[in-house]
Amino acid sequence: MQPPELLAPAGSFDVARAALAAGADAVYVGLEAFSARAEAVNFSFDDLSLLLAHARSLGRKVYVTFNTLLEDGELPDAVERLARLCELHPDGLIVQDLGVARIVRRNFPSLALHASTQLVAHNLEGVLALKELGFSRVVLARELSLGEIRSIARRGGVEIEVFVHGALCYSISGLCLFSAMEKQRSGNRGRCAYCCRLAYTDAAGNRALPFSMRDLRLDGHLAALREAGVASLKIEGRMKSALYVASTTRRYRELLDDLPVTTSRADLETVFSRRTTSLYIDGKPAGKGPPDADAVIDPVSLGHLGTPIGTIKRLAKDREGRTWLRFHTNRALERHDGLQFAAATGGKPCGFGISDMRLALSRNTVFSVPSGSDVEVLLPGDLKLSGEECNAVFASGATVYCSASNAVKRRFPVPPFRPASLAAGSPVDISVSLSPDGISVQDGRQAVTVRQETALTPARRPEHTEEAVRKAFSRLGDTCWTLGRLTVNDPDRLFAPSSLLNDLRRRFVERLDAARDQDRRQRIAGILDEIRAQDENTASGTGGLSVLKMRIDQPLPDDAANYDEIVFAIGHRRGKDVHRLLVEKCAGIKKLAEELQAPAPFIRLALPVFTHDDAFGTVRTAVKHLAGAGCLAWEAADLATLRMLRSLGIEDITADWTLYAANAAARRELSEMGVTRHVISPEASPSAKTGHLESEHLVRQTTPLFISLTRPETPDPSLLTGLSGDKFAAYPIEDLWITARPEPRIFQAPPGANRRTDLSWDA
């Protein structure tokens, strides 16, 4: 069986080099735009070109993240960047936006498409849908079990990538609107404000971090993931340091290759570590929170804590009035290592670097102490703790953590690097022809030719002519080109002055740049013209529809008969149960309509946004049953349900906002997949374009800020107050936990637009 690839993050060029030096088979990086980690350093095209050359010299790969949702106004910039990426030939492009995937598939087919975890692939049907859209690799949702991963990997027909280490989002990736709606910083557009890491107070007055996920760590599941057929094991962390990436990569490399382990879990914890979890790899855990080993949320501590190395024995003052902290350490320590202590009331830990240290019962300070020592460290005089806080944080029996280890840092030095040794840039084949009346230079495609008319004389040492030509045309290091195949035609065995050859090279590169830029501009213009034409030349519907969406188990509102269409979300119910509820609802609607002497609204059924693989058969069977009973109008919430509806011959399909279509190319893609109308995302601008597809604008919705499989870690999540006094509520809907404002949001729809009132996320 092919061993899985080890894929490491790189937020900068130095981090990428560190990852490759530590044993990564591949790295994934972001550009300066359209990256889901917009606040990482990220890469310019020159940086990327150099990294590609460096990785290829080592036989490794580089994937580029292009994984944000795009709006119409961003398409020209996006297409230009895609064209430039195509010229550099990265090994894969990680994509969330369906419009980007469409543009790549149709215009840049040499770029391998990888489906971002933001595309919410969580069952086989979703993976098959992505395969049909041209994706060769799918990054699965993090919430899946090993059994689900195994089943999908063996039947999906594409490479499967899974996260094995790093930070976790509380919300299902791609379905988080908290940052966008509350902070005006869209996580789907790379600007997440990390609202799940903030403190909240519940109705009983308990203040905690109810959404703060532990970090994922699957270093004990690597053999099982290999056996499951996973193609790539992914480490999260494009915002992390070179030391973090290198040490984590080294540990997973050693475990994957069954090498002697030199980097322990404790070593990683000195670099950066929250408390860790295996999440749902073994099935959904029953843990309620620390100290349970299977908990997935840490409501107490925030951020880097370190590795536990001992417990406090006591505080003592010396004759100079300085305070020393005594503890027994199970880890070797040295001066300038970092120590941390959990805050007494939760939140950010308290810590400091060791400035002075001595063995217990000794007055002589030392540079280092071995593991197993009773040691005393000097508390800093500027430690900002009151006497009461100090006694609480440094109480006898409290855990001491090592949060920074110089010994670990020394194991991962910055690797040496010589950019001049790499052939970075796009290869170009060059033909140089010498004749008695001049020299001609031509590229391999015969698109660019440069000629210098001059009299050439026979060479005294003709065997050196080709060497001189090669020397001149190999000097492409300051350009975006690298020499491919060089052909020298010199039938008359002539002499070519180096100054003339160098001048020809400069002129040739200028012409080559100009020709490439012209070709790129024409190509981009053609792509954009095609997108605009496709978006504008299709009728977008008559508008003016009034649509109500609600769960089928919710009571009908009094004004239900006033709507043109009602969409019932059926969840994961069996077909016969839905049919029974639907008969009851239709009878109620008919009665309301008769009272108004108005026609009854059109009825549509909606499918859920998240369905575990082993539950998808129930959904499919329900749709078959209901379609046989005459229910032929449906709404899809994800690619999986959209594909399934089409496979069953359903033709009247709309799409909820969770199938994002914020740009013309994405709208066209949904249309070609059978969607006739879609709901504009609540995070979109009120003036968002709606061309090509008929659309609906929300006018009322209890917008789900978080959609999660995990219950918030607080005794009473029904009312949560943020630090600024904002109120939120968390509650279950079927198998999901929804976090929203207690009161619905009201939106303004453009005049004449289709309008949707959405009750389906109400508690």
Secondary structure, DSSP 8 states (H G I E B T S, - for coil): ----EEEEE-SSHHHHHHHHHTT-SEEEEEBSSS-S-TTS--B-HHHHHHHHHHHHHTT-EEEEEE-S---GGGHHHHHHHHHHHHHH--SEEEE--HHHHHHHHHH-TTS-EEE-GGG---SHHHHHHHHHTTEEEEE--TT--HHHHHHHHHHSSSEEEEEEEE---SS-TT---HHHHHHS--GGGT----GGGS-EE-TTS-EE-TT-B-EEE-TTSHHHHHHHT-SEEEE--TTS-HHHHHHHHHHHHHHHTT----S-HHHHHHHS---EE-TTTTS-----STT-TT--B-SSB-S---EEEEEEEEEEE-TTS-EEEEEEESS-EETT-EEEE--TTSBS-EEEE-S-EEETT--SB-SEE-TTEEEEEE--TT----HHHHHHHT-TT-EEEEEE-HHHHHTS------GGGS--SEEEEEEEEEETTEEEEEETTS--EEEEE----B-SSGGGHHHHHHHHHT--TTTTEEEEEEEEE-TT-B---HHHHHHHHHHHHHHHHHHHHHHHHHHHHHHHHHHHHHHHSS-------EEEEEETTS---TTGGGSSEEEEE-TT--HHHHHHHHHHHHHHHHHHHHHHT----EEEEE--S---GGGHHHHHHHHHHHHHTT--EEEESSHHHHHHHHHTT--EEEE-TTS---SHHHHHHHHHTTEEEEE--TTS-TT----SSEEEEEEEE---SEEESS--SSS-TTSEEETTS-EEEEEEETTEEEEE-SS-EE----TT-EEEEE-TT--
